[in-house]
Amino acid sequence: MIDCLLANWQFYACIALAAVLSFIPIIGKFLNVLNTLFHESAHALVALLTGGGVMNIKLSADASGTAQTKSKYWLGKVLTSLAGYPISSLTAWLFFWLIKVHKVKFIFYIMLSLIMINLVLWVRNTFGLIWLLLMGCICGLVYLYTNQELQYYFVTFCAGIVLFQSIYSAITLFIISIKSASKAGDAKNLKDFTFIPAVIWALLFVLISFWVAFMVFKTFPCITS
């Protein structure tokens, strides 16, 4: 029981630290780009899986991003636009599950692989390239030169950043869709493709992000062990 309580305390501490640091100037923006990486990469991967292509991805210093993709078919356009928010949320869930089953090394493999793919194939803007190089170096150094405990804290912190930002960014999109639907990014694109109001799509993203967060807090780290 003591070990379980300690694991829970460590989990909540990492989540809280990730949430707090997200709002600190410069450091927070740098960390938040991690969620942007998964979000924009989701658009790119779904575009490829649905027979489309990827022209480029831009990662910006304000933690925003864009993925320029092309799709031949209507369904591909819809699925590509839909992918960003849900997949970034599900990535956080996957990371926490891997932590729970003691497969931390696979999180490093996923992060380093995605960083390398973006570095070689998709990202071309200066900040994006610098961020990928720095984050790749950090991940590589932590994986190669630290012990299992520090690796656990690192990946839990990274998963916490993605989880928190997936919720925060979805809520932000929902607010934007209410105030000005034409500026609502993915929700606006989905509205153009489906004629379903942007606010409905944004609300769906919020609900998915909260559902994923609920499932994470329900099962991690050892409640059901």
CYANA upper distance limits for C-alpha pairs under 8 A (distance plus 0.5 A):
  1 MET  CA      5 LEU  CA      6.60
  2 ILE  CA      6 LEU  CA      6.60
  3 ASP  CA      7 ALA  CA      6.59
  4 CYS  CA      8 ASN  CA      6.69
  4 CYS  CA    221 PRO  CA      8.24
  4 CYS  CA    222 CYS  CA      6.44
  4 CYS  CA    223 ILE  CA      8.22
  5 LEU  CA      9 TRP  CA      6.63
  6 LEU  CA     10 GLN  CA      6.64
  7 ALA  CA     11 PHE  CA      6.61
  7 ALA  CA    221 PRO  CA      7.01
  7 ALA  CA    222 CYS  CA      7.95
  8 ASN  CA     12 TYR  CA      6.72
  8 ASN  CA    220 PHE  CA      8.06
  8 ASN  CA    221 PRO  CA      6.59
  8 ASN  CA    222 CYS  CA      7.89
  9 TRP  CA     13 ALA  CA      6.53
 10 GLN  CA     14 CYS  CA      6.67
 11 PHE  CA     15 ILE  CA      6.83
 11 PHE  CA    156 THR  CA      7.56
 11 PHE  CA    220 PHE  CA      8.46
 11 PHE  CA    221 PRO  CA      7.65
 12 TYR  CA     16 ALA  CA      6.52
 13 ALA  CA     17 LEU  CA      6.55
 14 CYS  CA     18 ALA  CA      6.59
 14 CYS  CA    153 TYR  CA      7.63
 14 CYS  CA    156 THR  CA      6.86
 14 CYS  CA    157 PHE  CA      5.65
 14 CYS  CA    160 GLY  CA      7.24
 15 ILE  CA     19 ALA  CA      6.73
 15 ILE  CA    156 THR  CA      8.13
 15 ILE  CA    157 PHE  CA      6.93
 15 ILE  CA    160 GLY  CA      5.34
 15 ILE  CA    161 ILE  CA      7.90
 15 ILE  CA    164 PHE  CA      8.35
 16 ALA  CA     20 VAL  CA      6.66
 17 LEU  CA     21 LEU  CA      6.51
 17 LEU  CA    157 PHE  CA      8.09
 18 ALA  CA     22 SER  CA      6.62
 18 ALA  CA    157 PHE  CA      6.46
 18 ALA  CA    158 CYS  CA      8.12
 18 ALA  CA    160 GLY  CA      6.18
 18 ALA  CA    161 ILE  CA      5.64
 18 ALA  CA    164 PHE  CA      8.04
 19 ALA  CA     23 PHE  CA      7.81
 19 ALA  CA    160 GLY  CA      7.97
 19 ALA  CA    161 ILE  CA      7.20
 19 ALA  CA    164 PHE  CA      6.69
 20 VAL  CA     24 ILE  CA      7.68
 21 LEU  CA     27 ILE  CA      7.44
 21 LEU  CA     28 GLY  CA      5.73
 22 SER  CA     27 ILE  CA      7.95
 22 SER  CA     28 GLY  CA      4.53
 22 SER  CA     29 LYS  CA      7.26
 22 SER  CA     31 LEU  CA      7.25
 22 SER  CA     32 ASN  CA      6.82
 22 SER  CA    161 ILE  CA      7.88
 22 SER  CA    165 GLN  CA      8.48
 23 PHE  CA     28 GLY  CA      5.81
 23 PHE  CA     29 LYS  CA      8.20
 24 ILE  CA     28 GLY  CA      5.25
 24 ILE  CA     29 LYS  CA      8.10
 25 PRO  CA     29 LYS  CA      7.00
 26 ILE  CA     30 PHE  CA      6.62
 27 ILE  CA     31 LEU  CA      6.74
 28 GLY  CA     32 ASN  CA      6.49
 29 LYS  CA     33 VAL  CA      6.93
 29 LYS  CA     61 ALA  CA      7.13
 29 LYS  CA     62 ASP  CA      6.30
 29 LYS  CA     63 ALA  CA      5.94
 30 PHE  CA     34 LEU  CA      8.23
 30 PHE  CA     61 ALA  CA      7.56
 30 PHE  CA     63 ALA  CA      7.51
 30 PHE  CA    131 TRP  CA      8.18
 31 LEU  CA    161 ILE  CA      7.67
 32 ASN  CA     36 THR  CA      7.31
 32 ASN  CA     63 ALA  CA      6.23
 32 ASN  CA    161 ILE  CA      7.19
 32 ASN  CA    162 VAL  CA      8.04
 32 ASN  CA    165 GLN  CA      7.26
 33 VAL  CA     37 LEU  CA      6.56
 33 VAL  CA     59 LEU  CA      7.61
 33 VAL  CA     60 SER  CA      8.24
 33 VAL  CA     61 ALA  CA      8.34
 33 VAL  CA     63 ALA  CA      5.22
 33 VAL  CA     64 SER  CA      7.79
 34 LEU  CA     38 PHE  CA      7.22
 34 LEU  CA    158 CYS  CA      8.33
 34 LEU  CA    161 ILE  CA      8.02
 34 LEU  CA    162 VAL  CA      7.23
 35 ASN  CA     39 HIS  CA      6.62
 35 ASN  CA     88 SER  CA      7.06
 35 ASN  CA    161 ILE  CA      7.57
 35 ASN  CA    162 VAL  CA      5.31
 35 ASN  CA    165 GLN  CA      6.87
 35 ASN  CA    166 SER  CA      7.37
 36 THR  CA     40 GLU  CA      6.47
 36 THR  CA     59 LEU  CA      7.70
 36 THR  CA     63 ALA  CA      7.01
 36 THR  CA     64 SER  CA      7.05
 36 THR  CA     65 GLY  CA      6.70
 37 LEU  CA     41 SER  CA      6.39
 37 LEU  CA     59 LEU  CA      7.76
 37 LEU  CA     65 GLY  CA      8.46
 38 PHE  CA     42 ALA  CA      6.48
 38 PHE  CA     84 GLY  CA      8.08
 38 PHE  CA     87 ILE  CA      8.01
 38 PHE  CA     88 SER  CA      5.97
 38 PHE  CA     91 THR  CA      8.13
 39 HIS  CA     43 HIS  CA      7.29
 39 HIS  CA     83 ALA  CA      8.18
 39 HIS  CA     84 GLY  CA      4.85
 39 HIS  CA     85 TYR  CA      6.64
 39 HIS  CA     87 ILE  CA      7.31
 39 HIS  CA     88 SER  CA      5.73
 40 GLU  CA     44 ALA  CA      6.95
 40 GLU  CA     57 ILE  CA      7.41
 40 GLU  CA     65 GLY  CA      7.24
 40 GLU  CA     66 THR  CA      6.87
 40 GLU  CA     67 ALA  CA      6.05
 40 GLU  CA     84 GLY  CA      6.63
 41 SER  CA     45 LEU  CA      6.53
 41 SER  CA     57 ILE  CA      8.36
 41 SER  CA     67 ALA  CA      8.14
 41 SER  CA     84 GLY  CA      8.24
 41 SER  CA    114 LEU  CA      8.41
 41 SER  CA    118 ASN  CA      8.32
 42 ALA  CA     46 VAL  CA      6.57
 42 ALA  CA     80 THR  CA      8.30
 42 ALA  CA     83 ALA  CA      6.23
 42 ALA  CA     84 GLY  CA      5.79
 42 ALA  CA     87 ILE  CA      6.82
 42 ALA  CA     88 SER  CA      7.97
 43 HIS  CA     47 ALA  CA      6.59
 43 HIS  CA     67 ALA  CA      7.15
 43 HIS  CA     69 THR  CA      8.19
 43 HIS  CA     80 THR  CA      5.53
 43 HIS  CA     81 SER  CA      6.98
 43 HIS  CA     82 LEU  CA      8.35
 43 HIS  CA     83 ALA  CA      6.08
 43 HIS  CA     84 GLY  CA      6.06
 44 ALA  CA     48 LEU  CA      6.87
 44 ALA  CA     53 GLY  CA      7.97
 44 ALA  CA     54 VAL  CA      6.26
 44 ALA  CA     67 ALA  CA      7.14
 44 ALA  CA     68 GLN  CA      8.47
 44 ALA  CA     69 THR  CA      7.02
 44 ALA  CA     80 THR  CA      7.87
 45 LEU  CA     49 LEU  CA      6.65
 46 VAL  CA     50 THR  CA      6.56
 46 VAL  CA     76 GLY  CA      8.34
 46 VAL  CA     79 LEU  CA      7.39
 46 VAL  CA     80 THR  CA      5.82
 46 VAL  CA     83 ALA  CA      7.38
 47 ALA  CA     51 GLY  CA      7.02
 47 ALA  CA     52 GLY  CA      5.37
 47 ALA  CA     53 GLY  CA      6.34
 47 ALA  CA     54 VAL  CA      7.47
 47 ALA  CA     69 THR  CA      7.05
 47 ALA  CA     70 LYS  CA      7.48
 47 ALA  CA     71 SER  CA      6.88
 47 ALA  CA     76 GLY  CA      7.00
 47 ALA  CA     77 LYS  CA      8.02
 47 ALA  CA     79 LEU  CA      8.27
 47 ALA  CA     80 THR  CA      5.81
 48 LEU  CA     52 GLY  CA      5.39
 48 LEU  CA     53 GLY  CA      5.78
 48 LEU  CA     54 VAL  CA      7.60
 50 THR  CA     71 SER  CA      7.95
 50 THR  CA     76 GLY  CA      5.75
 51 GLY  CA     71 SER  CA      7.24
 51 GLY  CA     72 LYS  CA      7.49
 51 GLY  CA     76 GLY  CA      7.90
 52 GLY  CA     69 THR  CA      7.75
 52 GLY  CA     70 LYS  CA      5.85
 52 GLY  CA     71 SER  CA      4.68
 52 GLY  CA     72 LYS  CA      6.51
 52 GLY  CA     76 GLY  CA      7.77
 53 GLY  CA     69 THR  CA      6.14
 53 GLY  CA     70 LYS  CA      5.68
 53 GLY  CA     71 SER  CA      7.07
 54 VAL  CA     67 ALA  CA      8.09
 54 VAL  CA     68 GLN  CA      6.71
 54 VAL  CA     69 THR  CA      4.90
 54 VAL  CA     70 LYS  CA      6.88
 54 VAL  CA    122 TRP  CA      7.86
 55 MET  CA     67 ALA  CA      8.28
 55 MET  CA     68 GLN  CA      5.94
 55 MET  CA     69 THR  CA      6.12
 55 MET  CA     70 LYS  CA      8.08
 55 MET  CA    122 TRP  CA      7.47
 56 ASN  CA     67 ALA  CA      6.52
 56 ASN  CA     68 GLN  CA      5.91
 56 ASN  CA     69 THR  CA      7.80
 56 ASN  CA    121 LEU  CA      8.36
 56 ASN  CA    122 TRP  CA      5.11
 56 ASN  CA    123 VAL  CA      6.31
 56 ASN  CA    124 ARG  CA      7.58
 57 ILE  CA     65 GLY  CA      7.81
 57 ILE  CA     66 THR  CA      6.21
 57 ILE  CA     67 ALA  CA      4.87
 57 ILE  CA     68 GLN  CA      6.71
 57 ILE  CA    118 ASN  CA      8.24
 57 ILE  CA    122 TRP  CA      5.82
 57 ILE  CA    123 VAL  CA      5.33
 57 ILE  CA    124 ARG  CA      7.75
 58 LYS  CA     65 GLY  CA      5.81
 58 LYS  CA     66 THR  CA      5.70
 58 LYS  CA     67 ALA  CA      6.93
 58 LYS  CA    123 VAL  CA      6.26
 58 LYS  CA    124 ARG  CA      7.47
 58 LYS  CA    125 ASN  CA      6.59
 58 LYS  CA    128 GLY  CA      6.80
 59 LEU  CA     63 ALA  CA      7.43
 59 LEU  CA     64 SER  CA      6.93
 59 LEU  CA     65 GLY  CA      5.14
 59 LEU  CA     66 THR  CA      7.44
 59 LEU  CA    123 VAL  CA      7.88
 59 LEU  CA    125 ASN  CA      7.83
 59 LEU  CA    127 PHE  CA      7.32
 59 LEU  CA    128 GLY  CA      5.12
 60 SER  CA     64 SER  CA      5.89
 60 SER  CA     65 GLY  CA      6.21
 60 SER  CA    127 PHE  CA      6.77
 60 SER  CA    128 GLY  CA      6.83
 61 ALA  CA    127 PHE  CA      7.02
 61 ALA  CA    128 GLY  CA      8.49
 70 LYS  CA     77 LYS  CA      8.22
 71 SER  CA     76 GLY  CA      6.15
 71 SER  CA     77 LYS  CA      6.09
 72 LYS  CA     76 GLY  CA      7.47
 72 LYS  CA     77 LYS  CA      8.27
 73 TYR  CA     77 LYS  CA      6.97
 74 TRP  CA     78 VAL  CA      6.84
 74 TRP  CA    193 PHE  CA      7.97
 75 LEU  CA     79 LEU  CA      6.59
 76 GLY  CA     80 THR  CA      6.40
 77 LYS  CA     81 SER  CA      6.65
 77 LYS  CA    193 PHE  CA      8.16
 78 VAL  CA     82 LEU  CA      6.51
 78 VAL  CA    190 LEU  CA      6.71
 78 VAL  CA    193 PHE  CA      7.06
 78 VAL  CA    194 THR  CA      8.34
 79 LEU  CA     83 ALA  CA      6.49
 80 THR  CA     84 GLY  CA      8.18
 81 SER  CA    186 ASP  CA      6.06
 81 SER  CA    187 ALA  CA      8.36
 81 SER  CA    189 ASN  CA      7.15
 81 SER  CA    190 LEU  CA      6.84
 82 LEU  CA     86 PRO  CA      8.01
 82 LEU  CA    186 ASP  CA      7.45
 82 LEU  CA    190 LEU  CA      7.64
 83 ALA  CA     87 ILE  CA      6.30
 84 GLY  CA     88 SER  CA      6.72
 84 GLY  CA    186 ASP  CA      8.44
 85 TYR  CA     89 SER  CA      6.87
 85 TYR  CA    166 SER  CA      7.12
 85 TYR  CA    170 ALA  CA      7.46
 85 TYR  CA    205 PHE  CA      6.62
 85 TYR  CA    209 SER  CA      8.34
 86 PRO  CA     90 LEU  CA      6.63
 86 PRO  CA    205 PHE  CA      6.93
 86 PRO  CA    208 ILE  CA      6.94
 86 PRO  CA    209 SER  CA      7.47
 87 ILE  CA     91 THR  CA      6.41
 88 SER  CA     92 ALA  CA      7.10
 88 SER  CA    162 VAL  CA      7.43
 88 SER  CA    163 LEU  CA      8.33
 88 SER  CA    166 SER  CA      6.72
 89 SER  CA     93 TRP  CA      7.11
 89 SER  CA    162 VAL  CA      7.65
 89 SER  CA    163 LEU  CA      6.52
 89 SER  CA    166 SER  CA      5.98
 89 SER  CA    167 ILE  CA      8.18
 89 SER  CA    208 ILE  CA      8.02
 89 SER  CA    209 SER  CA      6.12
 89 SER  CA    212 VAL  CA      6.94
 90 LEU  CA     94 LEU  CA      6.58
 90 LEU  CA    212 VAL  CA      7.27
 91 THR  CA     95 PHE  CA      6.65
 91 THR  CA    162 VAL  CA      8.21
 92 ALA  CA     96 PHE  CA      6.78
 92 ALA  CA    159 ALA  CA      5.68
 92 ALA  CA    160 GLY  CA      7.75
 92 ALA  CA    162 VAL  CA      6.19
 92 ALA  CA    163 LEU  CA      5.68
 93 TRP  CA     97 TRP  CA      6.64
 93 TRP  CA    159 ALA  CA      8.49
 93 TRP  CA    163 LEU  CA      8.17
 93 TRP  CA    212 VAL  CA      6.96
 93 TRP  CA    213 ALA  CA      8.19
 93 TRP  CA    215 MET  CA      8.35
 93 TRP  CA    216 VAL  CA      6.65
 94 LEU  CA     98 LEU  CA      6.66
 95 PHE  CA     99 ILE  CA      6.71
 95 PHE  CA    107 ILE  CA      6.79
 95 PHE  CA    155 VAL  CA      8.27
 95 PHE  CA    156 THR  CA      8.40
 95 PHE  CA    159 ALA  CA      6.46
 96 PHE  CA    100 LYS  CA      6.61
 96 PHE  CA    156 THR  CA      7.63
 96 PHE  CA    159 ALA  CA      7.14
 96 PHE  CA    216 VAL  CA      7.44
 96 PHE  CA    220 PHE  CA      7.65
 97 TRP  CA    101 VAL  CA      6.81
 97 TRP  CA    220 PHE  CA      8.17
 98 LEU  CA    102 HIS  CA      6.60
 98 LEU  CA    103 LYS  CA      5.43
 98 LEU  CA    104 VAL  CA      6.51
 98 LEU  CA    106 PHE  CA      7.88
 98 LEU  CA    107 ILE  CA      7.74
 99 ILE  CA    103 LYS  CA      6.26
 99 ILE  CA    104 VAL  CA      5.82
 99 ILE  CA    152 TYR  CA      7.91
 99 ILE  CA    155 VAL  CA      8.37
 99 ILE  CA    156 THR  CA      7.90
 99 ILE  CA    221 PRO  CA      8.49
100 LYS  CA    220 PHE  CA      7.07
100 LYS  CA    221 PRO  CA      6.09
100 LYS  CA    222 CYS  CA      7.89
103 LYS  CA    107 ILE  CA      7.99
104 VAL  CA    108 PHE  CA      7.53
104 VAL  CA    151 GLN  CA      7.99
104 VAL  CA    152 TYR  CA      7.28
104 VAL  CA    155 VAL  CA      7.70
105 LYS  CA    109 TYR  CA      6.90
105 LYS  CA    143 TYR  CA      8.25
106 PHE  CA    110 ILE  CA      6.63
107 ILE  CA    111 MET  CA      6.63
107 ILE  CA    155 VAL  CA      7.57
108 PHE  CA    112 LEU  CA      6.41
108 PHE  CA    139 CYS  CA      7.29
108 PHE  CA    140 GLY  CA      8.42
108 PHE  CA    143 TYR  CA      7.52
108 PHE  CA    155 VAL  CA      8.33
109 TYR  CA    113 SER  CA      6.37
110 ILE  CA    114 LEU  CA      6.60
111 MET  CA    115 ILE  CA      6.60
111 MET  CA    139 CYS  CA      8.33
112 LEU  CA    116 MET  CA      6.58
112 LEU  CA    136 GLY  CA      6.61
112 LEU  CA    139 CYS  CA      7.55
112 LEU  CA    140 GLY  CA      8.05
113 SER  CA    117 ILE  CA      6.66
114 LEU  CA    118 ASN  CA      6.66
115 ILE  CA    119 LEU  CA      6.49
115 ILE  CA    132 LEU  CA      6.43
115 ILE  CA    135 MET  CA      8.48
115 ILE  CA    136 GLY  CA      6.92
116 MET  CA    120 VAL  CA      6.56
116 MET  CA    132 LEU  CA      8.45
116 MET  CA    136 GLY  CA      8.35
117 ILE  CA    121 LEU  CA      6.24
117 ILE  CA    122 TRP  CA      7.74
118 ASN  CA    122 TRP  CA      5.31
118 ASN  CA    123 VAL  CA      5.92
118 ASN  CA    132 LEU  CA      8.39
119 LEU  CA    123 VAL  CA      6.19
119 LEU  CA    124 ARG  CA      8.28
119 LEU  CA    129 LEU  CA      6.90
119 LEU  CA    132 LEU  CA      7.03
119 LEU  CA    133 LEU  CA      8.34
123 VAL  CA    128 GLY  CA      6.72
123 VAL  CA    129 LEU  CA      6.94
124 ARG  CA    128 GLY  CA      7.37
124 ARG  CA    129 LEU  CA      6.91
125 ASN  CA    129 LEU  CA      6.76
126 THR  CA    130 ILE  CA      6.74
127 PHE  CA    131 TRP  CA      6.49
128 GLY  CA    132 LEU  CA      6.63
129 LEU  CA    133 LEU  CA      6.72
130 ILE  CA    134 LEU  CA      6.66
131 TRP  CA    135 MET  CA      6.47
132 LEU  CA    136 GLY  CA      6.26
133 LEU  CA    137 CYS  CA      6.60
134 LEU  CA    138 ILE  CA      6.69
135 MET  CA    139 CYS  CA      6.58
136 GLY  CA    140 GLY  CA      6.51
137 CYS  CA    141 LEU  CA      6.49
138 ILE  CA    142 VAL  CA      6.63
139 CYS  CA    143 TYR  CA      6.59
140 GLY  CA    144 LEU  CA      6.54
141 LEU  CA    145 TYR  CA      6.10
141 LEU  CA    146 THR  CA      8.02
142 VAL  CA    146 THR  CA      5.82
142 VAL  CA    150 LEU  CA      8.23
142 VAL  CA    151 GLN  CA      6.91
142 VAL  CA    154 PHE  CA      8.31
143 TYR  CA    151 GLN  CA      7.12
146 THR  CA    150 LEU  CA      6.67
146 THR  CA    151 GLN  CA      7.11
147 ASN  CA    151 GLN  CA      6.82
148 GLN  CA    152 TYR  CA      6.56
149 GLU  CA    153 TYR  CA      6.94
150 LEU  CA    154 PHE  CA      6.61
151 GLN  CA    155 VAL  CA      6.69
152 TYR  CA    156 THR  CA      6.52
153 TYR  CA    157 PHE  CA      6.48
154 PHE  CA    158 CYS  CA      6.71
155 VAL  CA    159 ALA  CA      6.47
156 THR  CA    160 GLY  CA      6.51
157 PHE  CA    161 ILE  CA      6.76
158 CYS  CA    162 VAL  CA      6.91
159 ALA  CA    163 LEU  CA      6.56
160 GLY  CA    164 PHE  CA      6.44
161 ILE  CA    165 GLN  CA      6.43
162 VAL  CA    166 SER  CA      6.34
163 LEU  CA    167 ILE  CA      7.05
163 LEU  CA    209 SER  CA      8.40
163 LEU  CA    213 ALA  CA      7.43
164 PHE  CA    168 TYR  CA      6.63
165 GLN  CA    169 SER  CA      6.13
166 SER  CA    170 ALA  CA      6.63
166 SER  CA    209 SER  CA      6.78
167 ILE  CA    171 ILE  CA      6.73
167 ILE  CA    206 VAL  CA      7.01
167 ILE  CA    209 SER  CA      5.71
167 ILE  CA    210 PHE  CA      7.14
168 TYR  CA    172 THR  CA      6.63
169 SER  CA    173 LEU  CA      6.62
170 ALA  CA    174 PHE  CA      6.70
170 ALA  CA    202 ALA  CA      7.20
170 ALA  CA    203 LEU  CA      8.45
170 ALA  CA    205 PHE  CA      6.29
170 ALA  CA    206 VAL  CA      5.60
170 ALA  CA    209 SER  CA      7.81
171 ILE  CA    175 ILE  CA      6.81
171 ILE  CA    202 ALA  CA      8.28
171 ILE  CA    206 VAL  CA      6.37
172 THR  CA    176 ILE  CA      6.73
173 LEU  CA    177 SER  CA      6.52
173 LEU  CA    184 ALA  CA      6.46
173 LEU  CA    185 GLY  CA      8.20
173 LEU  CA    187 ALA  CA      8.34
173 LEU  CA    202 ALA  CA      6.59
174 PHE  CA    178 ILE  CA      6.94
174 PHE  CA    184 ALA  CA      8.31
174 PHE  CA    199 VAL  CA      6.64
174 PHE  CA    202 ALA  CA      5.28
174 PHE  CA    203 LEU  CA      6.51
174 PHE  CA    206 VAL  CA      7.89
175 ILE  CA    179 LYS  CA      6.87
176 ILE  CA    180 SER  CA      6.12
176 ILE  CA    181 ALA  CA      7.05
176 ILE  CA    183 LYS  CA      7.34
176 ILE  CA    184 ALA  CA      6.23
177 SER  CA    181 ALA  CA      4.67
177 SER  CA    182 SER  CA      7.99
177 SER  CA    183 LYS  CA      7.60
177 SER  CA    184 ALA  CA      5.57
177 SER  CA    187 ALA  CA      7.98
177 SER  CA    188 LYS  CA      8.32
177 SER  CA    198 ALA  CA      6.48
177 SER  CA    199 VAL  CA      5.59
177 SER  CA    202 ALA  CA      7.43
178 ILE  CA    199 VAL  CA      6.65
180 SER  CA    184 ALA  CA      7.46
181 ALA  CA    187 ALA  CA      8.45
181 ALA  CA    188 LYS  CA      6.70
181 ALA  CA    198 ALA  CA      6.53
181 ALA  CA    199 VAL  CA      7.70
182 SER  CA    188 LYS  CA      6.46
183 LYS  CA    188 LYS  CA      7.44
184 ALA  CA    188 LYS  CA      5.57
184 ALA  CA    198 ALA  CA      7.54
185 GLY  CA    189 ASN  CA      6.88
186 ASP  CA    190 LEU  CA      6.67
187 ALA  CA    191 LYS  CA      6.63
187 ALA  CA    198 ALA  CA      5.16
187 ALA  CA    199 VAL  CA      7.59
187 ALA  CA    201 TRP  CA      5.88
187 ALA  CA    202 ALA  CA      6.21
188 LYS  CA    192 ASP  CA      6.77
188 LYS  CA    197 PRO  CA      8.38
188 LYS  CA    198 ALA  CA      5.64
189 ASN  CA    193 PHE  CA      6.85
190 LEU  CA    194 THR  CA      6.40
190 LEU  CA    195 PHE  CA      8.07
190 LEU  CA    196 ILE  CA      7.89
190 LEU  CA    198 ALA  CA      7.44
190 LEU  CA    201 TRP  CA      7.81
191 LYS  CA    195 PHE  CA      5.25
191 LYS  CA    196 ILE  CA      5.50
191 LYS  CA    197 PRO  CA      5.85
191 LYS  CA    198 ALA  CA      5.68
191 LYS  CA    201 TRP  CA      8.25
192 ASP  CA    196 ILE  CA      8.42
196 ILE  CA    200 ILE  CA      7.45
196 ILE  CA    201 TRP  CA      8.05
197 PRO  CA    201 TRP  CA      7.44
198 ALA  CA    202 ALA  CA      6.67
199 VAL  CA    203 LEU  CA      6.50
200 ILE  CA    204 LEU  CA      6.73
201 TRP  CA    205 PHE  CA      6.91
202 ALA  CA    206 VAL  CA      6.87
203 LEU  CA    207 LEU  CA      6.70
204 LEU  CA    208 ILE  CA      6.68
205 PHE  CA    209 SER  CA      6.69
206 VAL  CA    210 PHE  CA      6.74
207 LEU  CA    211 TRP  CA      6.53
208 ILE  CA    212 VAL  CA      6.64
209 SER  CA    213 ALA  CA      6.70
210 PHE  CA    214 PHE  CA      6.56
211 TRP  CA    215 MET  CA      6.77
212 VAL  CA    216 VAL  CA      6.69
213 ALA  CA    217 PHE  CA      6.70
214 PHE  CA    218 LYS  CA      6.43
215 MET  CA    219 THR  CA      6.74
216 VAL  CA    220 PHE  CA      6.25
218 LYS  CA    223 ILE  CA      8.00
219 THR  CA    223 ILE  CA      6.36
219 THR  CA    224 THR  CA      6.63
220 PHE  CA    224 THR  CA      8.35
